[in-house]
């Protein structure tokens, strides 16, 4: 017999919220920090209808951060707690090189999510940082050669990829994977407009540079 789902009780009014957005992140720091900043900002829809609950992941090597694990974390939370039929479950993942190097079948992941009630994917190509870049500029400022470098996003040091240096140029200081609210939150509406320009309707997996994170963020703000 399956275990009975628990009531979801959290501090900050979660229990009384009419709608929950349950987020599972591929990264352990960047995405969580960004959404915490958004929720704490004046832009967040604070009418009591929306709450965000970032999931915590177990610190084991087996869990890692691949997109299938992100979905398994989300599914586990859905089964553990007594969510409502209107609640939405979001995977925040990168396209990166999961297919070419690690042979993750992202198309199957998309189909699996479509078969789950209220499961959605906010995918960025190549990674979440492109969503952060859209807070400051669109892609027209970059040459074709530079766009190829952004999409390839090679690792240039132990802690940095190429796209991190592009972002640093825009914000005017070092970027350490911990986005500061003041660098991005004031530009949220601009980021949504920019990201929407590069969204290809009907495309489940972004093949070009872009980010579908804007679809989720648009639901979370006033």
N, C-alpha and C positions, 0 to 999 in steps of 0.2 A: 504493500500500500504506500503511495507517495506521501511524503511528509507534507503536512498542512503548511501553507504559506504564512509567513509572519506578517504582522502589521508593520508598515514602514513608519518608524518613529524617529525623527531627527530634530535637532534643535533648530530654531530659527523659523518655525512655522511650516515646516515641510508637511506635517501631518494634515494641516488644514488647507494646503494648497489644492486647487482644483485640477492642476495639471503638473506633472513632473516631466522633466527632461533628464533622462538618465544617460550619462556620458561615459564611454569607455575609451581611453586614450592609448595610442600606440606608444607615445613617449611617456616618460615618468615625471618630467618636470615642465617642459615648455608649454604644452597644451593645458595642463592643469593650472599653471600660473596664469595663463592668459584668461581662461574662463573664470577663475577666481576674481581676477581684476575686473572683468566685465560685470560679474554679478555684484561686486561692491560699488560699481560706478552708478552715477545718476542716470545713465542710459538704460540700465536694466529695468525691465517691466516689473515694477514693484507694487502692482495693484493686488498682489496676493494670488494671482492666477498661475504664475510661473515660478518654478524653483529648479535649480540645477543641482545634481548630486554626482560629483565625480567619483568614480569607483576607485577603491584602493586595490592594488594587485599584490599577491603574495610574493615575497622576495625569495623566489627559487629559480635556479637556472633553467628548470624545465619550462617555466612560463614564458620567459623571454619577452619579446615585444612584437612577434609577427602578427599580421592581421587576423589570422585564424584564432590566435590566443585572445586577441582583443574581443572578438565575437564571443568566445567561450566565457569570458569574464562577464560580458553583458547578459548572456543567456542565463548564467548562474544566478545573477542578481534578480533577473526577472522571475526565476523559479523560487527564489528564496523569500521574496517579499510579495505582499498582496497588493500589486499595482492595479490601477484602474484601466479600463479599456481605452481611455483617451490618452494615457501616458505614452511618451515617445522614447525610444531607445536608439541612441546614436553611437556609431563607431566613428571615431576621429582617427583616420589613418592616412598614411602617405603611399603614393604609388611607387616612388623610389625605384629600386631594382629588385623588388621582391620576386617578380616573374623571371627576369633574365638570369639572376644569380642564385636565388634561393628556390626557384621553381614553385612558388606559391601561385595557385590558380585563383586569381582575383575574380575572374568571371564566375567561377563556381561560388565564391564567397558572396558575390552580388546576388546570385540566384537563391542562395541559402537565406539571405536576409529578406528577400522578397517573399519567401515562404513563411517567415515569422511575422506575427502581428505587430505592426508599428515599429519595425526595425528599419533604420535608415543609415546610410553611409555618407559621411562628409569627407571626401578624399581630396588630397592636394597632390599636385604633380609639379615638381618632384617631391616636395615635402611641405610641412606646415608653414615654414618660413616664407613661402610665396604669398600666403595669406597676409602675413605681417608686412611684406613688401608692398602689397596693394593698399596699405594704409597711407603710403607716402607717394606712390607713383603707379603709372600703368607701364605696359611693356614697350610703348613706342619710343621711349628714351634710349633703348638698347639696340645695338646692332645685331644683325643675324648671327654673327660669330659669338657675341656675348650671350644671346639667348640660348644658343647651343650649349654654352658653358654652364648656364644656369640649369638647363634641363639635365645635363649630364651630372652636374653637381659633384665633382670629384672631391675626394678627401684631401685636404692640403696640410693638415697637421693632426695630432692626436685628438684635438677637440673641435676642429673646424672643417667645414666643407666650403666650397666656393660660394654658395648662396649666403653663407654667414657674412662673408666679406662684402657682398653686395648690400646686405642689410645694414652693416656697420656704416657704410658710406652714406646711406640715407638718414640714419638716426644721429650720426655725428659722434658716436662713441663706440666702445667695445660692446660686442654682443656675446653673452655667455650662456645662451639657451634659457635665460630667465627674463622674459620680456617685462619691461617696466611699463606700468599702466600709462604713465604720462607720454610715452613714446607712441602709443597706439590707440588707446581708447578714445581720445578726442577726435580721431580720424575715422571712426567706425563707419559712418554713413558713406564717406568717400570710398572706403574699402569695399563696401557692399556694391556700390555702383560699378567700381572697377572690375571686381570679380565677376559680376553678372555679365559684363561685356565679353568675357572670355569663356563663358559657359556655353557648351554646345547642347541644345535641347535634345533630349532622348539619348544622350551618351552616358552610359552608366559608369564608365571608366574614362577619366579625362586623358586623352591621348596627347594633347598639347599642354603647355604650361598653363596652370590655372588652379583654382581651389573652389570646391563646393561648400566650404565652411560657411560661406556667406548665407547659404540657405537656412542653416541652423541659427546663425547669429541674428538674422532678420526676424526670427520668431522670438528671440529672447529680449529684444529691446523695445522701447516705447515707439 
